[in-house]
Amino acid sequence: MKPIVRVAILGAESSGKSTLADALAAHYGTVWVPEYLREFVDTHGRVPFEHDQFGIARTQLERERAAMRDATRFLFCDTTPLMTALYSRVYWGRVDEELARLEAVHDYDWTFVTAPDSPWEPDGLQRESEEVRQMVHRMLVETLEARGIPYVLLGGSLPQRLRQVEALLGPA
């Protein structure tokens, strides 16, 4: 039995991460791990406080581990602790020690970054603005490059992004 290929899908707000992860899972006949932050915001009716960040990242990883049992060939992960830590830097100017430990382990087989090239859309409490989206995208790319994490920037429409990924991962 071949090991499951874990794919991190990262990107700023309103850049199509969830849409892409869902479409890739359907295309490859596997499962994906939705972003827990969205559920957190819906459940609590608020954005996270700084002390919530570690728990959000930990829950994301726990759900990723649980989804591995149902994955076939690929597991598509809509965000990772790296993004949670990046947003901690944006909002609080720092990353707490526990979250920093989770962020340090970025052991995905592929890292895809969704380009912020679609129209920005508000989404309740979770989205700031086009300016924040562009800033977070720049910070993400700078972070990946500084840490030597290889990534592929995906742009264009959903069908274009799917073709870009299929060219790298192979056919379904």
NORBEL-V696879 format. One record per residue. N is the residue number from 1. PHI is phi in degrees with one decimal (999 if undefined). Layout:
# NORBEL-V696879
n->(N,N)
phi->(PHI,PHI)
This chain:
# NORBEL-V696879
n->(1,2,3,4,5,6,7,8,9,10,11,12,13,14,15,16,17,18,19,20,21,22,23,24,25,26,27,28,29,30,31,32,33,34,35,36,37,38,39,40,41,42,43,44,45,46,47,48,49,50,51,52,53,54,55,56,57,58,59,60,61,62,63,64,65,66,67,68,69,70,71,72,73,74,75,76,77,78,79,80,81,82,83,84,85,86,87,88,89,90,91,92,93,94,95,96,97,98,99,100,101,102,103,104,105,106,107,108,109,110,111,112,113,114,115,116,117,118,119,120,121,122,123,124,125,126,127,128,129,130,131,132,133,134,135,136,137,138,139,140,141,142,143,144,145,146,147,148,149,150,151,152,153,154,155,156,157,158,159,160,161,162,163,164,165,166,167,168,169,170,171,172)
phi->(999,-74.4,-68.6,-76.1,-86.9,-93.0,-119.6,-87.6,-115.7,-115.8,165.8,-73.4,-56.8,55.8,-114.0,92.5,-60.4,-65.0,-60.5,-66.7,-59.2,-62.4,-65.8,-66.8,-61.7,-64.3,-61.6,-95.7,63.2,-137.1,-111.7,-134.2,-107.3,-64.5,-70.2,-64.0,-53.3,-59.7,-63.7,-57.2,-63.2,-64.6,-69.2,-90.1,66.6,-160.1,-78.5,-70.5,-90.6,-55.8,-69.4,-83.7,-60.1,-61.2,-61.8,-64.8,-65.2,-63.2,-63.3,-56.4,-67.1,-61.9,-68.8,-63.8,-60.9,-64.7,-68.4,-56.8,-63.7,-102.2,-75.2,-127.9,70.7,-130.3,-127.5,-97.5,-110.8,-79.2,93.2,-147.4,-57.7,-58.6,-69.3,-60.9,-65.3,-61.3,-67.9,-63.0,-64.6,-64.3,-88.3,-122.0,73.7,-163.5,-128.6,-68.7,-59.3,-65.3,-65.6,-60.5,-66.0,-66.2,-63.0,-63.6,-97.0,-115.5,-109.5,-91.5,-72.8,-136.8,-127.1,-108.7,-115.2,-83.9,-69.1,-84.3,-109.6,-105.2,-59.8,-71.0,-128.1,-67.0,-145.0,62.4,-80.8,-86.6,-117.2,-95.5,-171.4,-60.7,-63.6,-66.0,-57.9,-66.0,-63.0,-63.9,-59.2,-60.1,-62.1,-62.8,-60.9,-61.7,-64.9,-60.8,-66.0,-63.9,-88.9,69.0,-91.5,-66.4,-148.3,-120.7,-84.4,-108.2,-133.5,91.6,-71.2,-58.0,-59.6,-65.1,-64.5,-61.9,-65.1,-61.1,-67.7,-61.4,-63.1,-93.2,-89.3,97.0,-68.6,-66.5)
